């Protein structure tokens, strides 16, 4: 779970028994931070990915996309 709107946070807290402390990991947080639910465990995470060539190929932020991406997915052979 990543950054969530207030109404979604409340519903998630109710459905998954997420504590107020755990909710802080999905409330107004930066990119790459959130909660992972695996079985009965809820684990906070923080992923700081270096902004290198791989990042530019993988990012979902269109403003940061690499010019190389269209060439990788081109159907022309």
C-alpha positions in Angstrom: 0.0 0.0 0.0 1.4 3.4 -1.0 0.2 6.9 -0.2 -3.6 6.7 0.3 -6.4 9.3 0.4 -8.0 9.8 3.9 -11.2 7.9 3.1 -9.2 4.9 1.7 -6.9 4.9 4.7 -9.9 4.7 7.1 -11.3 1.8 5.1 -8.0 0.0 5.0 -7.5 0.5 8.7 -10.9 -1.0 9.4 -10.5 -3.9 7.0 -6.9 -4.8 7.9 -6.7 -3.7 11.5 -4.0 -1.2 10.7 -2.8 0.8 13.7 -2.4 4.5 13.7 1.3 4.1 13.8 1.2 1.9 10.7 -1.2 4.4 9.0 1.6 7.0 9.2 3.5 4.9 6.6 0.7 5.6 4.0 -0.2 9.1 5.1 1.3 12.0 3.1 4.5 10.0 2.3 7.1 10.4 -0.5 7.4 8.0 -3.4 8.8 4.6 -2.5 7.3 4.4 1.0 4.4 2.4 2.2 3.2 -0.9 3.8 3.4 -4.5 2.6 0.8 -7.0 3.9 2.0 -10.6 3.8 -0.2 -13.0 5.6 -1.0 -11.5 9.0 2.1 -9.3 9.0 2.1 -5.6 7.9 5.6 -4.4 7.3 6.6 -0.7 6.5 9.1 -0.2 3.7 11.2 2.6 2.2 12.8 2.0 -1.2 15.3 4.6 -2.3 16.2 3.7 -5.9 19.1 5.5 -7.5 18.1 7.7 -10.5 20.3 6.0 -13.0 19.7 4.5 -16.4 17.7 1.6 -15.1 15.5 4.0 -13.1 14.8 6.0 -16.3 13.7 2.8 -18.1 11.5 1.6 -15.2 9.9 4.8 -13.8 6.1 5.3 -14.2 6.6 9.1 -14.0 6.3 10.2 -17.7 8.2 13.4 -17.1 11.3 11.2 -16.1 11.0 8.6 -18.8 14.1 7.8 -20.8 14.2 8.6 -24.6 15.4 5.0 -25.0 12.1 3.5 -23.9 10.3 3.8 -27.3 13.3 2.1 -29.1 13.1 -0.8 -26.7 9.4 -1.5 -27.4 9.4 -0.7 -31.1 7.7 -3.3 -33.3 9.8 -2.4 -36.3 12.4 -5.0 -37.1 
